[in-house]
Amino acid sequence: MTSQLQQLQQYNQAFGNPSQISTWLASRPDFGPQDTGVGQAVGQLENLAQGIDALQYDANGLYHNVGTTFTTPDGNAVSRAANLYRQFAAVNETTKNFTGVYADVLSRRDSLRQDIASTTEQLRASTTASEVQKLTGVLIGLNAELSATDKELDHAASVSVVQNAENQNDQAKQQQARVEEQQAEFSEGIQKYNNTVKLSSEPAQFPETNQ
């Protein structure tokens, strides 16, 4: 029995005590629940969109600030209808969302790379199979998290594309609606003209000329 106990102790020394693995993993800050990022869904961004923001948006001076008012040729100041510009504000919000996600991902990727490098060094210095297995599991988890951050960027970019496509679809819809209205207005105008102007059915009378 003494010999068997010694063998068991040697085994635990070489391969580790399985009951302690979960405790060891929980002690690793780089192997717990990770931050899921700061990205928002399309609906959330649309709710945040305010027309007044689009009127004042200039992308740090890159674009011309439209402004909340404009001046007519007669010198009258006219306030813009801010609600008509919400769709443009929605695109601005998706751009802001992507910028925030990008900065957050870069920060976490840098931290993950440092953890991967540190874990790799610990793996090289490991002397037992247990330590190798545990560190290999951590390394796999860190690389999976690193790969997941790229998906967050893809998602944020796709939100911008979707919102822009929705804006283009709405513009086409508004144009189609305007064409239909113009056709109805034209038909109505022709009908009113026909009802107002009655063409005479009598033959035209031309004055006789003396030869």
C-alpha positions as CSV (number, residue, x, y, z in Angstrom):
1,M,0.0,0.0,0.0
2,T,2.9,2.3,0.8
3,S,4.3,1.6,-2.7
4,Q,0.9,2.3,-4.3
5,L,0.6,5.5,-2.4
6,Q,4.0,6.6,-3.6
7,Q,3.1,5.8,-7.2
8,L,-0.1,7.8,-6.9
9,Q,1.8,10.8,-5.5
10,Q,4.3,10.5,-8.4
11,Y,1.4,10.3,-10.9
12,N,-0.2,13.5,-9.4
13,Q,3.2,15.2,-9.5
14,A,3.5,14.3,-13.2
15,F,0.0,14.7,-14.4
16,G,-1.6,16.9,-11.8
17,N,-4.7,16.4,-9.6
18,P,-7.8,16.5,-11.9
19,S,-9.9,18.1,-9.1
20,Q,-7.7,21.2,-9.1
21,I,-7.9,21.9,-12.8
22,S,-11.2,23.9,-12.6
23,T,-9.8,26.0,-9.7
24,W,-6.6,26.7,-11.6
25,L,-8.5,27.7,-14.7
26,A,-10.7,30.0,-12.7
27,S,-7.7,31.8,-11.3
28,R,-6.6,32.8,-14.9
29,P,-8.0,36.2,-15.7
30,D,-7.4,35.5,-19.4
31,F,-9.5,32.3,-19.4
32,G,-12.8,33.6,-18.0
33,P,-15.8,35.3,-19.6
34,Q,-14.6,37.8,-22.1
35,D,-16.0,41.2,-22.9
36,T,-18.4,41.0,-25.8
37,G,-17.6,44.4,-27.3
38,V,-19.5,47.6,-27.7
39,G,-21.3,47.0,-30.9
40,Q,-25.0,47.9,-31.3
41,A,-27.8,46.5,-33.5
42,V,-29.4,48.3,-36.4
43,G,-32.6,49.0,-34.4
44,Q,-30.7,50.5,-31.5
45,L,-28.7,52.8,-33.8
46,E,-31.9,53.9,-35.7
47,N,-33.5,54.9,-32.4
48,L,-30.4,57.0,-31.6
49,A,-30.5,58.8,-34.9
50,Q,-31.6,62.4,-34.6
51,G,-32.0,64.7,-37.6
52,I,-30.4,67.6,-35.8
53,D,-27.2,65.6,-35.4
54,A,-27.0,65.0,-39.2
55,L,-27.4,68.7,-39.9
56,Q,-24.5,69.5,-37.7
57,Y,-22.3,66.5,-38.6
58,D,-19.0,67.3,-40.4
59,A,-16.8,64.3,-39.6
60,N,-14.2,66.4,-37.8
61,G,-14.2,69.0,-40.6
62,L,-14.1,66.5,-43.4
63,Y,-17.6,67.4,-44.6
64,H,-19.5,70.7,-44.9
65,N,-21.8,71.4,-42.0
66,V,-25.3,71.8,-43.5
67,G,-26.5,73.8,-40.5
68,T,-30.0,74.0,-39.0
69,T,-31.1,77.0,-41.0
70,F,-30.5,78.4,-44.5
71,T,-31.0,81.8,-46.1
72,T,-33.3,82.4,-49.1
73,P,-32.2,84.8,-52.0
74,D,-34.5,87.4,-50.4
75,G,-32.5,87.2,-47.1
76,N,-35.1,85.2,-45.1
77,A,-33.7,82.6,-42.6
78,V,-35.5,79.3,-42.8
79,S,-35.3,76.5,-40.3
80,R,-34.6,73.1,-41.8
81,A,-37.0,70.2,-41.1
82,A,-34.7,68.1,-38.9
83,N,-36.8,64.9,-39.1
84,L,-36.2,64.7,-42.8
85,Y,-32.5,64.1,-42.0
86,R,-32.9,61.2,-39.6
87,Q,-31.9,58.6,-42.2
88,F,-28.6,60.4,-42.7
89,A,-28.1,60.5,-38.9
90,A,-28.6,56.7,-38.9
91,V,-25.6,56.2,-41.2
92,N,-23.6,58.6,-39.0
93,E,-24.5,56.5,-36.0
94,T,-23.4,53.3,-37.7
95,T,-20.1,54.9,-38.6
96,K,-19.7,56.0,-34.9
97,N,-20.6,52.4,-33.9
98,F,-17.9,50.9,-36.1
99,T,-15.3,53.3,-34.9
100,G,-16.1,52.4,-31.3
101,V,-16.0,48.7,-32.0
102,Y,-12.7,49.0,-33.9
103,A,-11.0,50.9,-31.0
104,D,-12.3,48.3,-28.5
105,V,-11.3,45.4,-30.6
106,L,-7.8,46.8,-31.1
107,S,-7.3,47.2,-27.4
108,R,-8.5,43.7,-26.6
109,R,-6.5,42.1,-29.4
110,D,-3.4,43.7,-28.0
111,S,-4.2,42.3,-24.6
112,L,-4.9,38.9,-26.0
113,R,-1.7,38.8,-27.9
114,Q,0.3,39.6,-24.7
115,D,-1.6,36.8,-22.9
116,I,-0.8,34.4,-25.8
117,A,2.9,35.2,-25.7
118,S,3.0,34.8,-21.9
119,T,1.1,31.5,-22.0
120,T,3.4,30.3,-24.8
121,E,6.5,31.0,-22.7
122,Q,4.9,29.2,-19.7
123,L,4.2,26.3,-22.0
124,R,7.8,26.1,-23.1
125,A,8.9,26.1,-19.5
126,S,6.4,23.4,-18.3
127,T,7.9,20.3,-16.8
128,T,4.8,18.1,-16.3
129,A,2.2,16.8,-18.7
130,S,-0.6,18.3,-16.5
131,E,0.9,21.8,-16.9
132,V,1.3,21.3,-20.6
133,Q,-2.3,20.2,-21.0
134,K,-3.7,23.1,-18.9
135,L,-1.7,25.7,-20.7
136,T,-2.5,24.2,-24.1
137,G,-6.2,24.6,-23.2
138,V,-5.7,28.2,-22.3
139,L,-3.8,28.9,-25.5
140,I,-6.6,27.4,-27.5
141,G,-9.1,29.5,-25.7
142,L,-7.1,32.7,-26.2
143,N,-6.7,32.1,-29.9
144,A,-10.4,31.4,-30.2
145,E,-11.1,34.7,-28.5
146,L,-8.7,36.5,-30.8
147,S,-10.5,35.1,-33.8
148,A,-13.9,36.1,-32.4
149,T,-12.8,39.8,-32.2
150,D,-12.5,39.8,-36.0
151,K,-16.1,38.7,-36.3
152,E,-17.1,41.7,-34.2
153,L,-15.5,44.0,-36.7
154,D,-17.3,42.2,-39.5
155,H,-20.6,42.6,-37.7
156,A,-20.1,46.3,-37.1
157,A,-19.2,46.9,-40.8
158,S,-22.2,44.9,-41.9
159,V,-24.5,47.1,-39.8
160,S,-23.2,50.2,-41.7
161,V,-23.7,48.4,-45.1
162,V,-27.3,47.4,-44.1
163,Q,-28.2,50.9,-43.0
164,N,-26.8,52.5,-46.1
165,A,-28.7,50.0,-48.3
166,E,-31.9,50.8,-46.3
167,N,-31.4,54.5,-47.0
168,Q,-30.9,53.9,-50.7
169,N,-34.0,51.7,-50.8
170,D,-36.0,54.5,-49.1
171,Q,-34.7,57.1,-51.5
172,A,-35.8,54.9,-54.4
173,K,-39.2,54.4,-52.8
174,Q,-39.7,58.1,-52.3
175,Q,-38.8,58.7,-55.9
176,Q,-41.3,56.1,-57.1
177,A,-43.9,57.6,-54.9
178,R,-43.2,61.0,-56.4
179,V,-43.5,59.7,-59.9
180,E,-46.9,58.1,-59.1
181,E,-48.1,61.4,-57.6
182,Q,-46.9,63.4,-60.6
183,Q,-48.7,61.0,-62.9
184,A,-51.9,61.3,-60.9
185,E,-51.5,65.1,-60.8
186,F,-51.0,65.2,-64.6
187,S,-54.1,63.0,-65.3
188,E,-56.1,65.2,-62.9
189,G,-54.9,68.3,-64.6
190,I,-55.9,67.0,-68.1
191,Q,-59.3,66.0,-66.8
192,K,-59.9,69.5,-65.3
193,Y,-58.7,71.1,-68.6
194,N,-61.1,68.9,-70.6
195,N,-63.9,69.8,-68.2
196,T,-63.2,73.5,-68.4
197,V,-62.3,74.0,-72.0
198,K,-65.1,72.8,-74.3
199,L,-64.1,72.4,-77.9
200,S,-66.8,73.5,-80.4
201,S,-68.1,70.8,-82.7
202,E,-69.4,73.2,-85.3
203,P,-67.5,73.6,-88.5
204,A,-65.2,76.6,-88.7
205,Q,-66.6,79.7,-90.5
206,F,-64.1,81.6,-92.6
207,P,-64.9,85.1,-93.9
208,E,-65.6,85.4,-97.6
209,T,-63.2,87.5,-99.6
210,N,-64.3,89.6,-102.7
211,Q,-62.5,88.8,-105.9
